[in-house]
Amino acid sequence: MKNIPAHFYKVYKQAISDYHVFDDVDHALDNAFGPGTIEHIAYEKSWIDTVQWHLEDLIRDPAIESLAALRIKKRIDQLNQKRTDIVELIDDYFQRKYKGVPCQMNARHNTESLGWALDRLSILALKEYHIDIELGRQNATEAHLAKCMNRKNILLSQKDDLLQSINWLIEDIEQGRKINKVYRQLKMYNDVEFNPVLYKKLG
């Protein structure tokens, strides 16, 4: 895997494309990669992001009923936790990969882990996919298409910058200039032991 972020991006794009064959938030995940591989983890992560993207669209329907909206909101929360768990699996993978690399005396921390940088790349891939859909809309106005093309150009620029930045971070980690440290999210609202609304109900 010579270009790690580009490889992840390719897996993300495949997951997004595979999802849209069915375009159904309830369609079961059929992972294209074997268990135990980093590609398997990346594919599942992108599939979850894609399902969540479409749930976010559904919940914004002005005609949605309250109970349906509540069910979707709960599902979004569950997917968010799953997404966080998977990003931490990605971080664990890189922690194992670079555990033998000695850090230089002046090595510094980064503002985010490799896993969370690659998470941003997954979301960017989704934005790019859906901007392309908008650009292909038959009934779109010229003004809408111009707005979409402007966004597309921004996304392409951001993608290039993000791919390069992740590669630089990996290079710094491999050379010992950056510390590959995992930062856990430690979310509390989904945990009955930490959310006071939940644990008070248990007495």
MARBA-3410 file (N, C-alpha, C, O; in Angstrom, 1 decimal):
203
0.9,-1.2,0.0,0.0,0.0,0.0,0.9,1.2,0.0,1.2,1.8,1.1 ~ 1.3,1.7,-1.2,2.3,2.8,-1.3,1.7,4.1,-0.9,2.3,4.9,-0.2 ~ 0.4,4.4,-1.4,-0.2,5.6,-1.2,-1.5,5.3,-0.3,-2.5,5.1,-0.9 ~ -1.3,5.4,1.0,-2.4,4.9,1.9,-3.7,5.7,1.7,-4.7,5.1,1.5 ~ -3.7,7.1,1.7,-4.9,7.8,1.6,-5.6,7.5,0.3,-6.8,7.5,0.2
-4.8,7.5,-0.8,-5.4,7.2,-2.1,-6.1,5.8,-2.2,-7.1,5.6,-2.8 ~ -5.5,4.8,-1.5,-6.0,3.5,-1.4,-7.3,3.5,-0.6,-8.3,2.9,-1.0 ~ -7.3,4.2,0.5,-8.6,4.3,1.3,-9.7,5.0,0.5,-10.8,4.6,0.5 ~ -9.3,6.1,-0.3,-10.3,6.8,-1.1,-10.9,5.9,-2.1,-12.1,6.0,-2.4 ~ -10.1,5.0,-2.7,-10.6,4.1,-3.7,-11.6,3.1,-3.1,-12.6,2.8,-3.7
-11.3,2.6,-1.9,-12.2,1.7,-1.2,-13.5,2.5,-0.8,-14.6,1.9,-1.0 ~ -13.4,3.7,-0.4,-14.6,4.5,0.0,-15.4,4.7,-1.3,-16.7,4.5,-1.2 ~ -14.8,5.0,-2.4,-15.6,5.2,-3.6,-16.3,3.9,-4.0,-17.5,4.0,-4.5 ~ -15.7,2.8,-3.8,-16.3,1.5,-4.2,-17.5,1.3,-3.3,-18.6,0.9,-3.8 ~ -17.4,1.5,-2.0,-18.5,1.3,-1.1,-19.7,2.3,-1.4,-20.8,1.8,-1.4
-19.4,3.5,-1.7,-20.4,4.5,-2.1,-21.2,4.0,-3.3,-22.4,4.1,-3.4 ~ -20.4,3.6,-4.3,-21.0,3.1,-5.6,-21.8,1.9,-5.4,-22.9,1.8,-5.9 ~ -21.3,0.9,-4.6,-22.0,-0.3,-4.3,-23.4,0.0,-3.6,-24.4,-0.6,-3.9 ~ -23.3,0.9,-2.6,-24.6,1.3,-1.9,-25.6,1.8,-2.9,-26.8,1.4,-2.8 ~ -25.2,2.6,-3.8,-26.2,3.3,-4.7,-26.7,2.4,-5.8,-27.6,2.8,-6.5
-26.2,1.2,-5.9,-26.8,0.2,-6.7,-28.2,-0.1,-6.2,-29.2,-0.3,-7.0 ~ -28.4,-0.1,-4.9,-29.7,-0.4,-4.2,-30.3,0.9,-3.7,-31.5,1.1,-3.8 ~ -29.5,1.9,-3.3,-29.9,3.2,-2.8,-31.0,3.0,-1.7,-32.1,3.6,-1.8 ~ -30.8,2.2,-0.8,-31.8,1.8,0.2,-31.1,1.7,1.6,-30.2,0.9,1.8 ~ -31.5,2.6,2.5,-30.9,2.6,3.8,-31.0,1.4,4.6,-30.3,1.1,5.6
-31.9,0.5,4.2,-32.2,-0.8,4.9,-31.5,-1.9,4.3,-31.6,-3.1,4.7 ~ -30.8,-1.7,3.2,-30.1,-2.8,2.5,-28.9,-3.3,3.3,-28.1,-2.5,3.8 ~ -28.8,-4.6,3.4,-27.8,-5.2,4.2,-26.4,-5.0,3.6,-26.2,-5.0,2.4 ~ -25.4,-4.7,4.5,-24.1,-4.5,4.1,-23.5,-5.8,3.6,-23.5,-6.8,4.3 ~ -22.9,-5.9,2.4,-22.2,-7.0,1.8,-20.8,-6.6,1.5,-20.6,-6.1,0.4
-19.9,-6.7,2.5,-18.6,-6.2,2.3,-17.8,-6.8,1.2,-17.8,-8.1,1.1 ~ -17.2,-6.0,0.4,-16.5,-6.5,-0.8,-15.1,-7.0,-0.5,-14.4,-7.6,-1.3 ~ -14.7,-6.8,0.8,-13.3,-7.2,1.2,-13.4,-8.2,2.3,-14.3,-8.2,3.1 ~ -12.3,-9.0,2.4,-12.3,-10.1,3.4,-12.1,-9.6,4.8,-11.5,-8.6,5.0 ~ -12.7,-10.3,5.8,-12.6,-9.9,7.2,-11.1,-9.9,7.6,-10.3,-10.7,7.1
-10.8,-9.0,8.5,-9.5,-8.9,9.0,-8.5,-8.0,8.3,-7.4,-7.8,8.7 ~ -9.0,-7.5,7.1,-8.2,-6.6,6.3,-8.6,-5.1,6.6,-9.7,-4.8,7.1 ~ -7.7,-4.2,6.4,-8.0,-2.8,6.6,-9.0,-2.3,5.6,-9.7,-1.4,5.9 ~ -9.0,-3.0,4.4,-10.0,-2.6,3.4,-11.4,-3.0,3.9,-12.3,-2.2,3.6 ~ -11.5,-4.1,4.6,-12.8,-4.5,5.1,-13.3,-3.4,6.1,-14.5,-3.1,6.0
-12.5,-2.9,6.9,-12.8,-1.9,7.9,-13.2,-0.6,7.2,-14.2,0.0,7.5 ~ -12.4,-0.2,6.2,-12.6,1.1,5.5,-13.9,1.0,4.7,-14.7,2.0,4.6 ~ -14.2,-0.2,4.1,-15.5,-0.3,3.3,-16.7,-0.2,4.2,-17.6,0.5,3.9 ~ -16.6,-0.9,5.4,-17.8,-0.8,6.3,-17.9,0.6,6.8,-19.1,1.1,6.9 ~ -16.8,1.3,7.0,-16.9,2.7,7.5,-17.6,3.6,6.5,-18.5,4.4,6.8
-17.2,3.4,5.2,-17.8,4.3,4.2,-19.3,3.9,3.9,-20.1,4.8,3.7 ~ -19.6,2.6,4.1,-21.0,2.2,3.9,-21.9,2.9,5.0,-23.0,3.4,4.7 ~ -21.4,2.8,6.2,-22.1,3.5,7.4,-22.3,5.0,7.1,-23.3,5.5,7.3 ~ -21.2,5.6,6.6,-21.3,7.0,6.3,-22.4,7.3,5.3,-23.1,8.3,5.4 ~ -22.4,6.4,4.3,-23.4,6.6,3.2,-24.8,6.4,3.7,-25.7,7.2,3.3
-25.0,5.4,4.5,-26.4,5.2,5.1,-26.8,6.4,5.9,-27.9,6.9,5.8 ~ -25.8,6.9,6.7,-26.1,8.0,7.6,-26.4,9.3,6.8,-27.3,10.1,7.1 ~ -25.7,9.5,5.7,-25.9,10.6,4.8,-27.4,10.6,4.3,-28.1,11.7,4.4 ~ -27.9,9.5,3.9,-29.3,9.4,3.4,-30.3,9.5,4.5,-31.4,10.0,4.3 ~ -30.0,9.0,5.7,-30.9,9.2,6.8,-31.0,10.7,7.2,-32.1,11.1,7.6
-29.9,11.4,7.1,-29.9,12.8,7.3,-30.8,13.5,6.3,-31.5,14.5,6.7 ~ -30.9,13.0,5.1,-31.8,13.6,4.1,-33.2,13.3,4.5,-34.1,14.2,4.4 ~ -33.5,12.0,4.8,-34.9,11.6,5.1,-35.4,12.4,6.3,-36.6,12.7,6.3 ~ -34.6,12.6,7.4,-35.2,13.2,8.6,-35.5,14.7,8.4,-36.2,15.3,9.2 ~ -35.0,15.3,7.2,-35.3,16.7,7.0,-36.5,16.9,6.1,-36.8,18.0,5.6
-37.2,15.8,5.8,-38.5,15.9,5.0,-39.5,16.6,5.9,-39.9,16.2,7.0 ~ -40.0,17.8,5.4,-41.0,18.6,6.2,-42.3,17.8,6.6,-43.0,18.1,7.5 ~ -42.6,16.8,5.8,-43.8,16.0,6.0,-43.6,14.8,6.9,-44.5,14.0,7.1 ~ -42.4,14.6,7.4,-42.1,13.4,8.2,-42.9,13.4,9.5,-43.0,14.4,10.1 ~ -43.4,12.2,9.8,-44.2,12.1,11.1,-43.2,12.0,12.3,-42.0,11.6,12.1
-43.6,12.4,13.4,-42.8,12.5,14.6,-42.1,11.2,15.0,-40.9,11.2,15.3 ~ -42.9,10.1,15.0,-42.4,8.8,15.4,-41.3,8.3,14.4,-40.3,7.7,14.8 ~ -41.6,8.6,13.1,-40.6,8.2,12.1,-39.3,9.0,12.2,-38.2,8.4,12.1 ~ -39.5,10.3,12.5,-38.3,11.1,12.7,-37.5,10.6,14.0,-36.2,10.6,13.9 ~ -38.2,10.3,15.0,-37.5,9.8,16.2,-36.7,8.5,15.9,-35.6,8.3,16.4
-37.4,7.6,15.2,-36.7,6.3,14.8,-35.4,6.6,14.0,-34.4,6.0,14.3 ~ -35.5,7.5,13.1,-34.3,7.8,12.3,-33.3,8.5,13.1,-32.1,8.2,13.0 ~ -33.7,9.4,14.0,-32.7,10.1,14.9,-31.9,9.1,15.7,-30.7,9.1,15.9 ~ -32.7,8.1,16.3,-32.0,7.1,17.1,-31.0,6.2,16.2,-30.0,5.8,16.7 ~ -31.5,6.0,15.0,-30.6,5.2,14.1,-29.3,6.0,13.8,-28.2,5.4,13.7
-29.5,7.3,13.5,-28.3,8.1,13.3,-27.4,8.1,14.4,-26.2,8.0,14.2 ~ -27.9,8.2,15.6,-27.0,8.2,16.8,-26.3,6.8,16.9,-25.1,6.8,17.3 ~ -27.0,5.7,16.6,-26.3,4.4,16.7,-25.2,4.3,15.6,-24.1,3.8,15.9 ~ -25.5,4.8,14.4,-24.5,4.8,13.4,-23.3,5.7,13.7,-22.2,5.4,13.4 ~ -23.6,6.8,14.4,-22.5,7.7,14.8,-21.5,7.0,15.7,-20.3,7.2,15.6
-22.1,6.3,16.7,-21.3,5.5,17.6,-20.5,4.4,16.9,-19.3,4.2,17.1 ~ -21.1,3.8,15.9,-20.5,2.7,15.1,-19.3,3.3,14.3,-18.2,2.8,14.2 ~ -19.6,4.5,13.7,-18.6,5.2,13.0,-17.4,5.5,13.8,-16.2,5.3,13.4 ~ -17.6,6.0,15.0,-16.5,6.3,16.0,-15.7,5.1,16.3,-14.5,5.1,16.3 ~ -16.4,4.0,16.5,-15.8,2.7,16.9,-14.9,2.2,15.7,-13.8,1.7,15.9
-15.3,2.4,14.5,-14.6,2.0,13.3,-13.4,2.9,13.1,-12.3,2.4,12.8 ~ -13.5,4.2,13.3,-12.3,5.0,13.2,-11.3,4.6,14.2,-10.1,4.7,13.9 ~ -11.7,4.2,15.4,-10.7,3.8,16.4,-10.1,2.5,16.0,-8.9,2.2,16.3 ~ -10.8,1.6,15.3,-10.2,0.4,14.7,-9.1,0.8,13.7,-8.1,0.1,13.6 ~ -9.4,1.8,12.9,-8.4,2.2,11.9,-7.2,2.8,12.6,-6.0,2.5,12.2
-7.4,3.5,13.7,-6.3,4.1,14.5,-5.5,2.9,15.1,-4.2,3.0,15.1 ~ -6.2,1.9,15.6,-5.5,0.7,16.2,-4.6,0.0,15.1,-3.5,-0.4,15.4 ~ -5.1,0.0,13.9,-4.3,-0.6,12.8,-3.0,0.1,12.6,-1.9,-0.5,12.5 ~ -3.1,1.4,12.5,-1.8,2.2,12.3,-1.0,2.2,13.6,0.3,2.3,13.5 ~ -1.6,2.1,14.7,-0.8,2.0,16.0,0.1,0.7,15.9,1.3,0.8,16.3
-0.5,-0.3,15.5,0.3,-1.6,15.3,1.3,-1.5,14.2,2.4,-1.9,14.4 ~ 0.9,-0.8,13.1,1.8,-0.7,12.0,3.1,0.1,12.3,4.2,-0.3,11.8 ~ 2.9,1.1,13.1,4.1,2.0,13.4,4.6,1.9,14.8,5.4,2.8,15.2 ~ 4.2,0.9,15.5,4.7,0.8,16.9,6.2,0.6,17.1,6.7,1.0,18.2 ~ 6.9,0.1,16.1,8.3,0.0,16.2,9.1,1.2,15.7,10.3,1.1,15.8
8.4,2.2,15.3,9.2,3.4,14.8,9.6,4.3,16.0,8.7,4.8,16.7 ~ 10.9,4.5,16.2,11.4,5.3,17.3,11.1,6.8,17.0,11.3,7.3,15.8 ~ 10.6,7.5,17.9,10.3,9.0,17.8,11.6,9.8,18.0,12.4,9.5,18.9 ~ 11.8,10.8,17.2,12.9,11.8,17.4,12.6,12.5,18.7,11.5,12.6,19.3 ~ 13.7,13.1,19.2,13.6,13.8,20.5,12.6,15.0,20.5,12.0,15.3,21.5
12.6,15.6,19.3,11.7,16.8,19.2,10.3,16.4,18.5,9.7,17.3,18.0 ~ 10.0,15.2,18.5,8.8,14.7,17.8,7.5,15.4,18.4,7.5,15.6,19.6 ~ 6.6,15.7,17.6,5.4,16.4,18.0,4.1,15.6,17.8,4.1,14.7,17.0 ~ 3.1,15.9,18.6,1.8,15.4,18.3,1.1,16.0,17.2,1.5,17.2,16.8 ~ 0.1,15.4,16.6,-0.7,16.0,15.5,-2.1,16.4,16.1,-2.5,15.9,17.2
-2.8,17.3,15.4,-4.1,17.7,16.0,-5.1,16.6,15.9,-6.1,16.7,16.6 ~ -5.0,15.7,15.0,-5.9,14.6,14.8,-5.1,13.3,14.4,-4.0,13.4,13.9 ~ -5.7,12.2,14.7,-5.1,10.9,14.4,-5.3,10.6,12.9,-6.1,11.3,12.2 ~ -4.5,9.6,12.4,-4.7,9.2,11.0,-6.1,8.7,10.8,-6.7,9.0,9.7 ~ -6.7,8.0,11.7,-8.1,7.5,11.6,-9.1,8.6,11.3,-9.9,8.5,10.4
-8.9,9.7,12.1,-9.9,10.8,11.9,-9.6,11.6,10.6,-10.5,12.2,10.1 ~ -8.4,11.7,10.2,-8.1,12.3,8.9,-8.7,11.5,7.8,-9.2,12.1,6.9 ~ -8.6,10.2,7.9,-9.2,9.3,6.9,-10.7,9.3,6.9,-11.3,9.1,5.9 ~ -11.2,9.6,8.1,-12.7,9.8,8.2,-13.1,11.0,7.4,-14.1,10.9,6.7 ~ -12.4,12.1,7.5,-12.7,13.3,6.7,-12.7,13.0,5.2,-13.5,13.5,4.4
-11.8,12.1,4.8,-11.7,11.7,3.4,-12.9,11.0,2.9,-13.3,11.1,1.8 ~ -13.4,10.1,3.8,-14.6,9.4,3.5,-15.8,10.3,3.3,-16.6,10.2,2.3 ~ -16.0,11.3,4.1,-17.1,12.3,4.0,-16.9,13.1,2.7,-17.9,13.4,2.0 ~ -15.7,13.5,2.4,-15.4,14.2,1.2,-15.8,13.4,0.0,-16.3,14.0,-1.0 ~ -15.5,12.1,0.0,-15.9,11.2,-1.1,-17.4,11.2,-1.3,-17.9,11.2,-2.5
-18.1,11.2,-0.2,-19.6,11.3,-0.3,-20.1,12.6,-0.9,-21.0,12.6,-1.8 ~ -19.5,13.7,-0.5,-19.9,15.0,-1.0,-19.6,15.1,-2.5,-20.4,15.6,-3.3 ~ -18.5,14.5,-2.9,-18.1,14.6,-4.4,-19.1,13.7,-5.2,-19.5,14.1,-6.2 ~ -19.5,12.5,-4.6,-20.4,11.7,-5.3,-21.8,12.4,-5.5,-22.4,12.3,-6.6 ~ -22.3,13.0,-4.5,-23.6,13.7,-4.6,-23.6,15.0,-5.3,-24.6,15.3,-5.9
-22.5,15.7,-5.4,-22.4,16.8,-6.2,-22.4,16.4,-7.7,-23.0,17.0,-8.5 ~ -21.8,15.2,-8.0,-21.9,14.7,-9.4,-23.3,14.4,-9.8,-23.7,14.5,-10.9 ~ -24.1,13.8,-8.8,-25.5,13.5,-9.1,-26.2,14.8,-9.4,-27.0,14.9,-10.3 ~ -26.0,15.9,-8.6,-26.6,17.2,-8.9,-26.3,17.7,-10.2,-27.1,18.3,-10.9 ~ -25.0,17.6,-10.6,-24.6,18.1,-11.9,-25.2,17.3,-13.1,-25.3,17.8,-14.2
-25.7,16.1,-12.8,-26.4,15.3,-13.8,-27.9,15.5,-13.8,-28.6,14.8,-14.6 ~ -28.5,16.3,-12.9,-29.9,16.4,-12.9,-30.5,17.1,-14.1,-30.0,18.2,-14.5 ~ -31.5,16.5,-14.7,-32.0,17.0,-16.0,-32.8,18.3,-15.8,-32.8,19.1,-16.7 ~ -33.4,18.4,-14.7,-34.3,19.6,-14.5,-33.6,20.7,-13.7,-34.3,21.7,-13.2 ~ -32.3,20.6,-13.5,-31.6,21.6,-12.8,-31.4,22.9,-13.5,-31.2,22.9,-14.8
-31.5,24.0,-12.8,-31.4,25.3,-13.5,-29.9,25.6,-13.8,-29.0,25.0,-13.2 ~ -29.6,26.6,-14.6,-28.2,26.9,-14.9,-27.6,27.5,-13.7,-26.4,27.2,-13.4 ~ -28.3,28.2,-12.9,-27.7,28.8,-11.6,-27.3,27.6,-10.6,-26.3,27.7,-10.0 ~ -28.2,26.6,-10.6,-27.9,25.5,-9.7,-26.7,24.7,-10.2,-25.8,24.3,-9.4 ~ -26.6,24.5,-11.5,-25.5,23.8,-12.0,-24.2,24.6,-11.8,-23.1,24.0,-11.6
-24.2,25.9,-12.0,-23.0,26.7,-11.7,-22.6,26.6,-10.3,-21.4,26.5,-10.0 ~ -23.6,26.6,-9.4,-23.3,26.5,-7.9,-22.6,25.2,-7.7,-21.7,25.1,-6.9 ~ -23.2,24.1,-8.3,-22.6,22.8,-8.1,-21.2,22.6,-8.6,-20.4,22.0,-8.0 ~ -21.0,23.2,-9.8,-19.6,23.2,-10.4,-18.6,23.9,-9.5,-17.5,23.5,-9.4 ~ -19.1,25.0,-8.9,-18.2,25.7,-8.0,-17.8,24.9,-6.8,-16.7,24.8,-6.4
-18.8,24.2,-6.2,-18.6,23.3,-5.1,-17.7,22.1,-5.5,-16.9,21.7,-4.7 ~ -17.9,21.6,-6.7,-17.1,20.5,-7.2,-15.7,20.9,-7.2,-14.8,20.1,-6.8 ~ -15.4,22.1,-7.8,-14.0,22.5,-7.8,-13.4,22.7,-6.5,-12.2,22.4,-6.3 ~ -14.2,23.2,-5.5,-13.7,23.3,-4.1,-13.4,22.0,-3.5,-12.3,21.8,-2.9 ~ -14.3,21.0,-3.8,-14.1,19.6,-3.2,-12.8,19.0,-3.8,-12.1,18.3,-3.1
-12.6,19.2,-5.1,-11.4,18.6,-5.7,-10.2,19.2,-5.1,-9.2,18.5,-4.9 ~ -10.2,20.5,-4.9,-9.0,21.1,-4.3,-8.8,20.6,-2.9,-7.7,20.4,-2.5 ~ -9.9,20.5,-2.1,-9.8,20.0,-0.7,-9.4,18.6,-0.7,-8.6,18.2,0.2 ~ -9.8,17.8,-1.7,-9.4,16.4,-1.7,-7.9,16.3,-2.0,-7.2,15.5,-1.3 ~ -7.4,17.1,-2.9,-5.9,17.0,-3.2,-5.1,17.5,-2.0,-4.1,16.8,-1.6
-5.6,18.5,-1.3,-4.9,19.0,-0.1,-4.9,17.9,1.0,-3.9,17.7,1.7 ~ -6.1,17.3,1.2,-6.2,16.3,2.3,-5.4,15.1,2.0,-4.7,14.6,2.9 ~ -5.4,14.6,0.7,-4.6,13.4,0.4,-3.1,13.7,0.6,-2.4,12.9,1.2 ~ -2.7,14.9,0.2,-1.3,15.3,0.4,-1.0,15.4,1.9,0.1,15.0,2.4 ~ -1.9,16.1,2.7,-1.6,16.3,4.1,-1.5,14.9,4.9,-0.7,14.8,5.7
-2.4,14.0,4.5,-2.3,12.7,5.1,-1.0,12.0,4.8,-0.4,11.3,5.6 ~ -0.6,12.1,3.5,0.7,11.5,3.1,1.8,12.1,3.9,2.8,11.4,4.3 ~ 1.8,13.4,4.1,2.8,14.1,4.9,2.8,13.6,6.3,3.9,13.4,6.9 ~ 1.6,13.5,6.9,1.6,13.0,8.3,2.1,11.6,8.4,2.9,11.3,9.3 ~ 1.8,10.7,7.4,2.3,9.4,7.4,3.9,9.4,7.3,4.6,8.6,8.0
4.4,10.2,6.4,5.8,10.4,6.2,6.5,10.8,7.5,7.5,10.3,7.9 ~ 5.8,11.8,8.2,6.4,12.3,9.5,6.4,11.2,10.5,7.3,11.1,11.3 ~ 5.3,10.4,10.6,5.3,9.3,11.5,6.3,8.3,11.2,7.0,7.8,12.1 ~ 6.5,7.9,10.0,7.5,6.9,9.6,8.9,7.4,9.8,9.8,6.6,10.1 ~ 9.1,8.7,9.8,10.5,9.2,10.1,10.7,9.6,11.5,11.7,10.1,11.9
9.6,9.4,12.3,9.7,9.7,13.8,9.6,11.2,14.1,9.8,11.6,15.2 ~ 9.1,12.0,13.1,9.0,13.4,13.4,7.6,13.7,14.1,7.5,14.8,14.7 ~ 6.7,12.8,13.9,5.3,13.0,14.5,5.1,11.7,15.3,5.5,10.6,15.0 ~ 4.4,11.9,16.5,4.0,10.8,17.3,2.6,10.2,16.9,1.7,11.0,16.8 ~ 2.6,9.0,16.6,1.3,8.3,16.2,0.6,7.9,17.4,0.6,6.8,17.8
-0.1,8.9,18.0,-0.9,8.7,19.2,-2.4,8.6,19.0,-2.9,9.4,18.2 ~ -3.0,7.6,19.6,-4.5,7.4,19.4,-5.2,8.2,20.5,-4.9,8.1,21.6 ~ -6.2,9.0,20.0,-7.0,9.8,21.0,-8.4,9.2,20.9,-9.1,9.3,19.9 ~ -8.9,8.6,22.0,-10.2,8.0,22.1,-11.2,9.1,22.3,-11.0,10.1,22.9 ~ -12.4,8.9,21.7,-13.5,9.8,21.7,-14.2,9.8,23.1,-14.6,10.9,23.6
-14.3,8.7,23.7,-14.9,8.5,25.1,-16.2,9.2,25.2,-16.5,10.0,26.1 ~ -17.1,8.9,24.2,-18.4,9.5,24.2,-19.2,9.0,25.4,-19.0,7.8,25.8 ~ -20.0,9.8,25.9,-20.7,9.5,27.2,-22.2,9.3,27.0,-22.9,8.6,27.8 ~ -22.8,10.0,26.0,-24.3,10.0,26.0,-24.9,8.7,25.6,-26.1,8.4,25.9 ~ -24.2,7.8,25.0,-24.7,6.4,24.6,-24.5,5.4,25.7,-24.9,4.3,25.6
-23.7,5.8,26.8,-23.4,4.8,27.8,-24.2,5.0,29.1,-24.3,6.1,29.6 ~ -24.9,4.0,29.5,-25.9,4.0,30.6,-25.1,4.4,31.9,-25.8,4.9,32.8 ~ -23.8,4.1,32.0,-23.1,4.5,33.2,-22.7,5.9,33.3,-22.2,6.4,34.3 ~ -22.8,6.7,32.1,-22.3,8.0,32.1,-23.4,9.1,31.8,-23.2,10.2,32.1 ~ -24.4,8.6,31.2,-25.5,9.5,30.8,-26.5,9.6,32.0,-27.2,8.6,32.3
-26.6,10.8,32.7,-27.5,10.9,33.9,-28.9,10.6,33.6,-29.7,10.1,34.4 ~ -29.4,10.9,32.3,-30.8,10.7,32.0,-31.0,9.2,32.0,-32.1,8.7,32.4 ~ -30.0,8.4,31.6,-30.2,6.9,31.5,-30.0,6.3,32.9,-30.8,5.5,33.3 ~ -28.9,6.7,33.6,-28.6,6.0,34.9,-29.6,6.3,36.0,-29.8,5.6,37.0 ~ -30.2,7.5,35.9,-31.2,7.9,36.9,-32.4,7.1,36.8,-33.1,6.8,37.8
-32.7,6.6,35.6,-33.9,5.8,35.4,-33.7,4.4,36.0,-34.7,3.7,36.2 ~ -32.5,4.0,36.1,-32.2,2.7,36.7,-32.2,2.7,38.2,-32.2,1.6,38.8 ~ -32.4,3.9,38.8,-32.4,3.9,40.3,-31.0,3.8,40.9,-30.9,3.8,42.1
END
